[in-house]
């Protein structure tokens, strides 16, 4: 049997949920039926990609693109697609999604899939920029066979502005290794006590974990404002993650006199244990696709407070396992955290309910089964 040729295209391959999603998608397809390759952009770390996967790297595909580099990327991808005679192109992230889909259309690729891991347009964006991205997405949707969205909120955001039709969207959750987070939720009290000592927390301190890369869109600046409002509480915020925005955030913390309230932990390999040692999980992202950290927090069994980014309402049920507040609503965010801080027993009960809410929906095997079924159905229909 002739193998079906598949090319996944991602703007850049680094450490992140989208990248893991891509690898799980590739691994989901049986090798006897599908021959899968991966194209990555210039700013990618090839050491993170298994040697078993054939990788094509093109330098014209970049995150901060301009018209010229985008045009170069389209031309380069088009040439590779024509020579390779691919049957399916599956794109991920904004620039790969635009350049990859256009090149695939020009090259006559029969099946074009776009993975939605986040929105290219969002409420806090400049209105002109937002409308421009919506226009681009509408154009690309005309030659997109189908969309795979990681969440319902994200799909609905695209449909609301007229990008594609509902029948073209498939909801497939990103697979997440939840077992270690679930296990962390059952950590022994002594282990939790030792971990809290590592963070110099007193017995009566309420620890709030903020697990996110240190970059503006993750909204740490709003969390600093929240911390100001909770200055009189026995509370400490643990910023777990690293990034280029770290120095600016540290400077802001010093300016506000919050160095005793906010601790920067950097990148951690034991995120699940940090979460388990904390009392509450908080997220102030300005936009997401589906925040995996909330799924992880629910698996650990922690109550959560989040801005109303896409996917938050999929995981947090207001008043059940946490609270979702409007984006940029610092006062509302602080109020919900204050409630959890002042009602610790209620907070613990809410955290336990989170485990029930997520169920098995984010299991890697479940995601991969849905990917296989979707691919097989598309092949039967279009090839």
C-alpha positions in Angstrom: 0.0 0.0 0.0 1.3 3.5 -0.9 1.9 5.6 2.1 -0.1 8.8 2.6 2.4 11.7 2.9 1.7 14.2 5.7 3.6 17.4 6.5 3.1 19.2 9.8 4.2 22.8 9.7 4.9 24.8 12.9 6.3 28.4 13.1 8.9 27.5 15.7 9.5 24.3 17.7 10.4 25.0 21.4 9.3 23.7 24.7 5.5 24.1 25.0 2.1 22.6 24.9 1.6 23.2 21.1 4.9 21.4 20.3 3.9 18.4 22.5 0.5 18.4 20.7 2.3 18.2 17.3 4.5 15.2 18.5 1.5 13.4 19.9 -0.3 13.9 16.6 2.6 12.6 14.6 2.9 9.5 16.8 -0.8 8.9 16.5 -0.6 7.9 12.9 0.3 4.3 12.0 3.6 4.2 10.0 2.3 1.5 7.6 -0.3 3.9 6.4 1.1 7.4 6.9 4.5 8.9 6.2 4.7 12.0 8.4 7.3 14.7 8.3 7.7 18.0 10.2 8.6 21.5 8.9 9.8 24.0 11.5 10.8 27.7 11.3 14.1 29.4 11.9 13.9 29.8 15.7 13.4 26.2 16.5 15.3 23.9 18.8 15.9 20.7 16.8 17.2 18.8 19.8 13.7 18.6 21.1 12.5 16.6 18.1 12.9 12.8 18.1 15.4 11.5 15.6 12.7 9.2 14.1 10.9 12.2 12.6 12.2 13.7 9.4 12.6 17.5 9.9 12.7 20.3 7.3 13.9 23.6 8.6 13.3 26.8 6.7 14.7 30.2 7.8 12.1 32.3 6.1 9.4 31.0 8.5 9.6 33.2 11.6 7.3 34.4 14.4 7.8 38.2 14.0 7.3 38.2 10.3 6.8 41.0 7.8 5.3 40.9 4.3 8.6 40.0 2.6 9.5 37.1 5.0 6.0 35.8 4.7 6.2 35.9 0.9 9.5 34.1 1.0 8.1 31.5 3.4 5.1 30.9 1.0 7.4 30.4 -2.0 9.8 28.1 -0.1 7.1 26.0 1.4 5.3 25.8 -2.0 8.5 24.5 -3.7 8.9 21.8 -1.0 5.3 20.8 -1.3 5.4 20.5 -5.1 8.6 18.3 -5.0 7.4 16.2 -2.0 3.9 15.6 -3.4 2.2 15.6 0.0 -1.4 14.5 0.5 -2.0 16.3 3.8 -0.6 19.5 5.2 -1.4 20.2 8.9 -0.4 23.6 10.1 0.1 25.0 13.7 0.6 28.6 15.0 -0.1 31.8 13.3 2.5 32.4 10.6 2.9 28.7 9.7 -0.9 28.6 9.5 -1.1 31.5 7.0 2.0 30.7 4.9 1.6 27.0 5.1 -2.1 26.9 4.1 -1.6 29.3 1.2 1.4 27.4 -0.1 -0.6 24.1 0.2 -3.5 25.6 -1.8 -1.2 26.8 -4.5 0.6 23.4 -4.6 -2.7 21.5 -5.0 -2.5 19.6 -1.7 -5.8 17.7 -1.3 -6.2 18.0 2.5 -5.3 21.1 4.4 -5.8 21.0 8.2 -5.2 23.9 10.6 -4.7 23.3 14.3 -6.1 26.0 16.6 -4.0 26.2 19.7 -4.7 29.9 20.3 -6.3 32.9 18.6 -4.5 35.3 16.4 -6.9 38.0 17.4 -8.1 38.9 21.0 -10.0 41.6 22.9 -7.0 43.5 24.2 -5.5 43.8 20.7 -5.4 47.1 18.7 -8.8 47.2 16.8 -7.2 47.7 13.4 -4.7 44.9 14.0 -7.5 42.7 15.2 -9.6 43.3 12.1 -6.6 42.6 9.9 -6.0 39.2 11.5 -9.7 38.3 11.3 -9.6 39.2 7.5 -6.5 37.0 7.0 -8.1 34.1 8.9 -11.3 34.4 6.8 -9.3 34.3 3.6 -7.3 31.3 4.8 -10.5 29.5 5.9 -11.7 29.4 2.3 -9.0 26.8 1.5 -8.9 25.0 4.8 -10.4 21.5 4.7 -11.0 21.5 8.5 -9.9 23.0 11.8 -8.8 21.2 14.9 -9.6 23.3 17.9 -8.3 22.4 21.4 -11.4 24.0 23.0 -14.9 25.1 22.5 -14.3 28.7 23.5 -11.6 29.0 20.9 -13.8 27.5 18.2 -16.7 29.8 19.1 -14.4 32.9 18.9 -13.6 32.0 15.3 -17.1 31.2 14.3 -18.5 34.4 15.9 -16.5 36.5 13.4 -17.4 34.3 10.4 -14.2 32.2 10.1 -15.3 28.9 8.4 -18.4 26.9 9.2 -19.3 24.9 12.3 -19.1 21.6 10.4 -15.5 22.3 9.5 -14.4 22.4 13.2 -13.4 19.4 15.3 -12.7 19.6 19.0 -9.7 17.5 20.0 -8.2 18.3 23.4 -4.4 18.4 23.6 -3.1 15.3 25.3 -1.4 16.1 28.7 0.6 13.8 30.9 -1.8 14.1 33.8 -0.7 11.1 35.8 2.2 12.9 37.5 -0.1 15.8 38.4 -2.8 13.5 39.8 -0.1 11.7 41.8 1.3 15.0 43.1 -2.2 15.8 44.4 -1.8 12.8 46.7 1.7 13.9 48.0 2.4 13.1 51.7 2.0 15.9 54.1 5.6 15.7 55.1 6.7 16.1 51.5 4.4 19.1 51.1 5.8 20.6 54.3 9.4 20.2 53.0 8.6 21.7 49.6 6.9 24.7 51.3 10.1 25.2 53.4 12.0 25.4 50.1 10.0 28.4 49.3 10.6 30.0 52.7 6.9 29.8 53.5 5.6 29.9 57.1 3.0 27.4 58.3 0.1 29.9 58.0 1.2 31.4 54.6 -1.2 30.9 51.7 0.9 30.0 48.7 -0.5 31.0 45.2 1.3 29.5 42.2 1.4 31.4 38.9 2.8 28.9 36.3 3.5 30.7 33.0 6.3 31.8 30.8 7.5 35.3 31.8 6.2 37.3 28.8 3.7 40.1 28.5 0.7 38.1 27.3 0.8 35.9 30.4 -0.3 39.0 32.4 2.1 38.8 35.4 1.9 42.6 35.6 -1.8 42.2 36.6 -0.8 39.6 39.2 1.5 42.2 40.7 -1.4 44.6 40.9 -3.5 41.8 42.6 -0.6 41.2 45.1 -0.7 44.9 46.0 -4.4 44.6 46.9 -3.7 41.5 49.1 -0.6 43.0 50.8 -2.2 42.7 54.2 -2.9 39.0 53.9 -0.5 36.1 54.8 -0.1 35.3 51.1 2.9 34.7 48.8 2.9 34.4 45.1 5.3 31.9 43.3 6.1 32.9 39.7 7.0 29.6 38.1 8.6 30.0 34.7 11.2 31.9 32.8 11.4 34.3 29.9 12.8 37.6 28.5 10.3 39.7 30.5 11.8 38.6 33.9 14.0 41.6 34.6 11.1 44.1 33.9 8.8 42.1 36.2 11.5 41.9 39.0 12.0 45.7 38.7 8.2 46.3 39.0 8.1 44.0 42.1 10.9 46.0 43.8 9.2 49.3 42.9 6.0 48.2 44.5 7.8 46.9 47.6 6.5 43.4 47.1 9.7 41.4 47.2 8.5 39.6 50.3 5.2 38.7 48.6 6.4 37.5 45.1 9.1 34.9 44.6 10.5 34.1 41.1 11.3 30.4 41.0 12.4 30.2 37.3 11.9 27.2 35.1 11.1 24.1 37.1 11.1 20.4 36.3 8.9 19.7 39.3 6.0 22.0 38.5 3.5 19.4 39.7 5.1 19.3 43.2 5.2 23.1 43.3 1.5 23.1 42.6 0.8 20.5 45.2 2.7 22.5 47.8 0.6 25.6 47.0 -3.0 26.4 48.1 -4.3 28.1 45.0 -3.5 28.3 41.3 -3.8 31.7 39.5 -3.7 32.6 35.8 -3.8 36.2 34.4 -3.1 35.4 30.7 -4.6 37.8 28.2 -5.1 35.2 25.6 -4.7 31.4 25.3 -6.0 28.5 23.3 -6.7 26.2 26.1 -4.5 26.8 29.2 -3.0 23.4 30.0 -1.9 24.7 33.3 -5.5 24.9 34.4 -6.0 21.3 33.5 -2.9 20.4 35.4 -4.1 22.4 38.4 -7.4 20.7 38.4 -5.6 17.3 38.3 -3.5 18.3 41.3 -6.8 19.2 43.0 -6.3 23.0 43.5 -8.9 25.7 43.5 -8.2 28.2 40.7 -8.8 31.8 39.7 -8.3 32.8 36.0 -9.0 35.6 33.6 -11.7 34.7 31.1 -9.3 33.5 28.4 -10.4 30.9 25.9 -10.7 27.5 27.5 -10.9 28.8 31.1 -14.6 28.1 31.3 -14.0 24.6 29.9 -12.1 23.8 33.0 -13.2 26.1 35.8 -16.9 26.1 36.7 -17.6 29.3 38.6 -18.1 28.6 42.3 -17.5 24.9 41.9 -13.7 24.5 41.5 -12.7 28.1 41.2 -13.6 31.4 39.6 -13.3 33.0 36.2 -13.2 36.8 36.1 -13.2 39.3 33.1 -9.8 39.9 31.5 -7.9 42.8 33.2 -10.4 42.9 36.1 -7.7 43.2 38.8 -10.2 44.1 41.6 -12.5 41.1 40.8 -9.5 38.8 40.7 -8.2 40.0 44.0 -11.7 39.6 45.5 -12.0 36.0 44.4 -8.5 35.2 45.7 -9.4 36.9 49.0 -12.5 34.6 49.3 -10.4 31.5 48.9 -7.7 32.8 51.3 -10.3 33.5 54.0 -12.3 30.3 53.4 -9.5 27.6 53.4 -11.8 24.6 54.0 -14.2 25.7 51.2 -11.1 26.2 49.0 -9.9 22.7 49.6 -13.3 21.2 48.8 -13.4 23.2 45.5 -10.0 21.9 44.5 -11.1 18.3 44.9 -14.1 18.9 42.6 -11.7 20.0 39.8 -10.5 16.4 39.5 -14.0 15.2 38.7 -14.5 18.0 36.1 -11.6 17.1 33.9 -12.2 13.4 33.8 -10.3 11.5 31.1 -10.8 14.1 28.4 -7.2 15.2 28.2 -5.6 11.7 28.1 -3.0 11.4 25.4 -4.4 8.1 24.1 -7.8 9.7 23.7 -6.4 12.6 21.7 -4.4 10.3 19.5 -7.5 8.1 18.8 -9.5 11.1 17.7 -6.6 12.3 15.4 -6.4 8.9 13.7 -10.2 8.8 13.2 -10.2 12.3 11.7 -7.3 11.6 9.4 -8.8 8.3 8.2 -12.1 10.0 7.6 -10.5 12.8 5.6 -8.5 10.4 3.5 -11.6 8.3 2.7 -13.4 11.5 1.6 -10.8 13.4 -0.3 -8.2 10.9 -1.6 
